[in-house]
């Protein structure tokens, strides 16, 4: 028997901003909340499906340096360039963490500066 990733936990200062952002990026919905404490977002079918949920926990401490674990996302219904434009419009920003100029991926940050990568390869939607 093995484990499965059920949820990813992300500390943040502004629960509402990050919940909206990650719902837009991943086509997720809000699943649960305790006002001012946490918001859980995930696929419409809820917790336990093929995708993990994202559990956002309120934390007022500033982000200190790059995260050691980050999320990689892949486009599903458009090419990488079009998906990059969509993510930037949703509130992501491009960041330089020392990646090669000709990298096949884009390093982005969510509205609170948490890095994630947009990969080139398209995946089938779930």
Secondary structure, DSSP 8 states (H G I E B T S, - for coil): ------EEEEEES-HHHHHHHHHHHHT-EEEEEETTTEEEEE-TT-TTSSS-EEEEEE--S---S--SS-EEEE-SSS-HHHHHHHHHHHT-EE--SS--TT-SSEEEE-TT--EEEEESS-----
